[in-house]
């Protein structure tokens, strides 16, 4: 899944220019769709759309209504042109920014892009693209409207190339970066216009930036899924990937900052998600935390406490093995529970989803709810149309 490191594409020039993705607006969209309501859930599924010529499946965005207790999924977008939507932001005006990680530009290079989707049609409209992007995988929004994008392969400063020149015989450096998309004219709660795309931070300590979370104090947390500063080795002999949780404080337009390592764990395996609790707590999602022998195990939920991680829940210890198979991103529910999109949990017993992407080749994913007071886990929503749900975002009142 997203926790697997990929080789970097050749870096583009480091000048900070941005460009809007040039692509015709898709035509196969509904004429009218629902309006988002308080506490609804927006679900990003990267494979639930129609099969594509390249053998992949297009993505789709679903909605689950708070009014019906999240019992059903509504297709918010029926367009099948997105290669791989991976994240979404609900804007104050109840429209969406949707991040696609694999959009190919007219030049034939993979760049990724952000689309704006608004009622009544929810038609995806290209909103952001940048020639330095390679595989953007997550977003966060600041109070001033700045959009932060973590790109797992972009190397806008040419760090990998510089490292290769300095040590030609060394292992290639894999890096990534965080872009800051500065916005103007967002006072109406909409997306505003892109004024400038800046490289907020790029560092050789990055390997695979995977998730972003903006804390209440304005600090941006950047979770690197594959960093291994301890040099750990898995039981099967492969390099470990316990990851690192970095802190970044944005100094405003024109700033470029050095990420500070906040949590450097040894016990995580595939850290891919960050969730803010209702009271501001930070939770880390490990997609394959119960690593035993040479087999990836169940996911684990951790709570960030100071410089350490405290285990909150894993399904094996609950006597529910494989209930959390490939958890990724989530959010907090109004009652304080957490909801997590699991890309390969199969509570309906549908079997293989046909994509071949899951570590276990398991079935269609689901939304899982975690009660932190007990703690325990339950299925919040499963649907035959789900294939690989990887992110869920709640509409804030």
N, C-alpha and C positions, 0 to 999 in steps of 0.2 A: 504494500500500500504506500502511503505517503512517507513512511518511515524508511524506505529503502533509498540509499544514496545513489545518485546518478552522476555521470561525468559532466563536468561543466562544458557549456558551449564556449567557443572563442569569444572573448570579451569585446564589447563594442567600445567606441571611443568614450572617454570619461566625461566629456562635456555634458552639462546638465540641461538637456533639451528634452521636451516631451512632445508627443504627438497623439492625436486622437486616432483610435483604430479606424481605418478606412474599410468599411464593409457595408453593403446594402442592408437595410433593415429587412428582417425576415417577413415573409408574407403569410406563413401558415400559423396564424395566431387567433385566439378567440376574439370575438368582437367586444365582449364585455365579460368582466370577471368580478370576483368579490372584492370588497374593500376590507382592508385589515382592521381588526378590532383589538381592543385591549387584551393582552395575554394570549393572543393567538400565537401559534408556532409556525415559523417558516422553515421548511425542510429542504436541504440541498441534496439531491441524489445525482451522483456523477454518471450513472449508467441506466437510468430508468427510461430513457427515450428510445427512439427507433434505431435499429442497426445502421451503421455507417459503412461506406465503401472500404474504409481502411480496416474493417474487422472489429472496430470498437463500437460502442453504443453511445448515442447522444445523451446529454443530461436533461434533467427536469427539476422544476421547483414545485414543491407541494405546500399546501397550507393545512394546518389542523386547527379546528375551532375550539377556543376555550369554552364557548357556550355549550358545546355538546360533550365536554369532558375529554376532548382530544380523541374521541372514539373513531373518527373517520379522517381520511385524507382527501383533500380537494386539489385537483391539478390547477395550480396557479398559472403556470406557463405550459402551453402545449406545443411550443416550438421545438423542433428537433435539429437545429443547426449548431447548437453549442457542443463543442467537442468534450469538454470536461469541466463543468461548473463545480467549484470546490468550497465556496464561502459566500456569505451574503451579509449585508448590513441593512437593518431597518432604519430608515431615515425618520426624522421628526414628523415629516408630512405623510408618513406611512407608505412611501414608495420604497423601492429596494435598489441597492447597488449589489450586483452579482459578479463575482470574480470567476473568470474562466482561466484555467491554467495552461491550456494547450491550443489556444487559438493561433492559427497559422496566418501570417500576414501575406499581403500580395507579393512580397519579395520571396516567399517560400520559407521563411524562418519562423520558428516557434517563438512567440513573444508573450502570449497571454493577453488578457484585456479585462476591463470592467465595463459592464453594461448597466444602464439605468432602466428599471422596469416600474411602470406606474399604472394605476387603474385609469380607465376601465378595461383597456385592452391587455395590459401587462406585457406589451410588445417590447422585446429587448432592443434598446437603442445604444449603440456604441458610445461610451462616455470617456474612457481613458485607455491609452496604450502608450508604450514607450519603447524606443528602439533598443534600449539597454536591458529590457526585461527578457527573461528566459523561461522561467516556470514559477510564476507567482502562485502562492498556495494559501495565503490567509490575509485577512484585513482587520483593521481596527479603526475607529473614528474618534478623533479628539473633540473636545468641547467647542473649539473654534472652527470645526468642520474639516480640519486636516484629515486626510485618509492615509493611514499607514499600511504598506503592503510588504509582506515578507516574501522574498523570492529565493527559492532554494538553490538556484543555479546561476543567477546573475553575478557577474564579476565586473561591475562598471569601472572599477579602479585598476583593473588588470593585475590583481594580486597573484592569481595563479600563474600568469605568464612571468611576472617578476620572480616568483619563487622558483620556477623552472630554469630561468636564466642563472639564478644564484646557485642552484644545486641541480645540475642536469641529471644526475644519477639518482636523485631522491624520488620517493613516491610522489605522483602528481598531487598538488594541493587542490582540495575541493573547498569551495567557499560559497557564499551567498550574501545577500544584503537586505536592508530594509529601506524602501523608498518612502519619502514623505510627499504626498500630493497636496500642495497648497491650493486653497480654494478661495474664490471670491464670489460674492453675490449669493450666499447660502442663507440669508437672513429669513427667508420664507419657509425654512425647514426642508427644502429640497436639496438636490445634490450640489447646486452652484456650478460654477465654471472652473475648470482647471487653469490656475494661473501659472503654475510651475511645478515640475517634478524634480525633487532633489534626492540625492543619496544621503539619507540620514545617518546610516552607519554601515560600514563594510569593514570586515576585519578577518585576518587569517585564522582567528579562533573559531569563526563560523565554519560549519560543515554543511548542515542542512537546516537552515531556519524553517521552522514548521508551524509555529502558532504565535499569535500576538494577543496580548490582553492589556488594556489600559486601566491601571489601578485608579482608585478614587483620588489619590494624591498626585496624579498627573504623570506617574512613572509608567513607561511602556515596558512590559515584560516581553522578552523574546525567547521562545523555547527552541533550542537547537536539538533536533531529534537524534543526530548521529555523532555529535562530539564525544570524544573519548579521552579526556585529558589524563586519566589515570592509567591509560594503556591496558585496560582490562581485556581479557580473553574469555569468550563464551565456552561452555562445556564442550561444544563441538569443535573448538579450535579456531573459530573465526573471530575477528576483532569484535569486541563488545561495542555497544552504542548506548551508554547510559544517559547521554545528553547533558546539556548544561542549560540552566535558566539564567538569562542575562537581564540586567536592568539598563534602560536607556531613558535619559531625561532630555526631551526635545527643547532646545534653546530658541526655537522659532525659525523663521525663514533665513536661509543661508547657513544654518548651523550644521556642523558635521561632528558627531560625537563618537566616543569610544565606548562600546558596550562593556559594562561591568558584570563579571560573573557573580551572581547572587547565590545560587544553589548549584553545587557540583556533586551530584549524587553518584553512588556506586551501585545502588540496588535496582535502578530502573533498567529497562531493556529496550523499549520502543516508545519513548515519551513523545506524544504527538498532539496533545490537546491541553488547553488552559480554560478553566471555567471560573467565573466570579460567583461566589455565593451571595445569598440575599443580603448578608451583613458585611459584604466586602471581603470575605475569606477567598483565598485563591486555592483552587484544586488543580492537580495535574493528572492527566489521563495517560496511562501507560497501556498501549495497545496489546502488548504481549508480555506482561510483567512476570507471569509465573513460569519463567524459563526453567525447564528441567531436562537434563541430558541434552539431546540435540533437537528438542521439539519446542516450538513456541507454545506458550500456555495462555491461560485466560488473561483478560485485561485486569488492571488494578487501578483503583482510584486512590490518589495520594493527596494529602493536605499540606500546603507549604506553610511551615511554621518557622519563622526566622530564617536560618541558613540550612534548615533540615527539612526532610520530608517525613510525614507520619502516615502510615498506611491506614486508610479509611475502610476500604472494602475490596475484597476479591472473591469471586464466586466459588472458588474451590473451598475456601474456609467456611463458606455458608452452606456447603453441601449441595451446591448448584453448579457443578463443573460445566464449563463451556456455555454458560448463560451469557457471559460477556466475552464475545469471541474477538472482535476487532473494533473496540470503542475508539471514537476519534474526538469530535468536538461536541460541546453541549452548552447548556444555559441553566439558569435557576428558574423554578416555577414559582407562582405566587404563594404557594403554601410552604415554601422553603425547601422542597425537594429539588434535586438536580435531575435534568433530563439530558441524556447522552444519545447521540446518533451512533449506532453500532452498525458498521458496514456489512457484517457477515453473520450476525446472530440470526437464528432461524426459528423463532418461536412457533411459526405455523407449520414447520416441517416440510417445506417445499423442496428441499434438496438443492442441488447445485444451481447457481444462478446463470450459468452459461458464459460468464465473462472470463473465467479462469484467473481472476485477479486475487481472489481470497487466498490467504495462507492455507486454509483448510479445504478450499473448494466447496465451501458451504453455501447456504441458500441466501435468500433475500434478507436484507438487513431490517432493522426495526429501531424504534425509539424506546429506550429503557429509562425507567425512573428509579432514583436512589433516594431512599429515606435516610437522612443522615442521623436521625435520632436513635434508630434501632441498632445498627443500620441494616437495611435490607434492599433487595432489588426486585423490580417487577417490570413487566412489559407495559409500556404506556400506549404504544400504537404499533401494530404490525399490519401490513397491507400487501396483497399479492402484486401490486404494481411496483413496490419498492424493489430495488436491485442493490444499490450500494449507497445508502444514505450516509453522509459523512459529516454533516453540520446541521445544527438546529439552533434557531435564534428566536427568542421571545419578543413580541411586540410590547414595548413598555408603555404604560398609561401616560 
